[in-house]
């Protein structure tokens, strides 16, 4: 796609089918094929790209859209590195098996040991 058909017809991408048709007929009156054949070809190809809903959807997929504006990430709250008494409970619980859900390793098969490998 060499030209954006919305720009050729002077329309926004959110325009309706009636606006596309009205812009096409207004531009054809201003640039008839007898006086401006190249301009008429540009207008006609832009109208053909937007005439039906299927063609318009295909054209919208092919148009290169600019990337979204950069939004800087939100700042994280400052880290609290002070020691609090409740930290002892979190440390004790972190090393326990209370939160463990997978006990599959406890029941794995024991390999046969050779006399030489011991």
HELIX and SHEET records of a PDB file:
HELIX    1   1 UNK A    5  UNK A    9  1                                   5    
HELIX    2   2 UNK A   17  UNK A   30  1                                  14    
HELIX    3   3 UNK A   37  UNK A   50  1                                  14    
HELIX    4   4 UNK A   53  UNK A   62  1                                  10    
HELIX    5   5 UNK A   87  UNK A   94  1                                   8    
HELIX    6   6 UNK A  104  UNK A  107  5                                   4    
END                                                                             
